[in-house]
């Protein structure tokens, strides 16, 4: 996950919530609540119930649907610019239609497209038009996978939880493994079936489940879903580059081994050692410093991403980018460069 700015954990929840768009409701999930733990066949049967499983994946958006799984692969290295231009036109058209109809600007309805990357089989990039739309889909899922300022990973929160709302204001990218996604939706399904309506999937989450998670779960036993948005604080090269490095860490053993080797080589024998200072800097953004795998994964992505000098771990780039890159090369791998 990539976060741009730190919102103080001490900020009053009511102040954080004011004026913030929060998705709510669980329409469309009742048809397949309870099947998450039955395996992929259960996922597919659930999609059949909703009438979406057999639908062509790139023949336009059905009425009331906003999330689309593209058939063609997209190169994370060289294809993002053209993809952004296409989504830009559709997003702007939706904004104009909303203003014309309602007299005010509202959310674009989670306008999002997902595609498998050409570089790594089983890695899917999802691009939303607005950052609000992005985090309306992935915010709670990432919170479950990584935790927040105070609550740890594995915690399912409702959409009004102050930590989630604070993180949604700053998060520009997401990286979610198959296991975390299925587990999170399983928890949502279980809670929803027990009448905990505030923990039911939102319409955006439910649509992502049906349209994206079901088909790719049937295709791959191991996969990663990445998310970024057209509208963001940082450049798309920085955001997509950051998330692709997470995908490489998750999916390519040599890459993960190299990062782990380098992370362990960073001194941590004193409170002011680099590894401890890196962990402290990441903890200020809501990353759990006790999660060693999360620490080393975020470290490598923040240090190697384009524009790293101006991001969260910028002060550590001069000392660590070049030697980390050398270790990666020794293992026969290199970060994917986003143009």
Protein Blocks (a to p, Z undefined) as FASTA:
>chain_A
ZZfbdcdfkbcfklmmgopacdedjehklmmgojlmnojklmmmmmmmnopmmpcfkgoj
aehiabdcdfbdcdfklmmmmmmmmmmmmmmmmmmmmmmmnopacdehhpacddddfklg
hiacdddfblklmmmmmmmmmmmmnopfklcghiacdfklmklmmmmmmmcbdcddfklm
mmmmmmmmmmmmnopaklgccfklmmmmmmmmmmmmmmpmbdcdddddfbdfbdfklmmm
mmmmmmmmmmmmklmmmmmmmmmmpcckbfkbmklmmmmmmmmnopafklmklmmmmmmm
mmmpghklmmmklmmmmmmmmmmmmmmmmnopacdddZZ
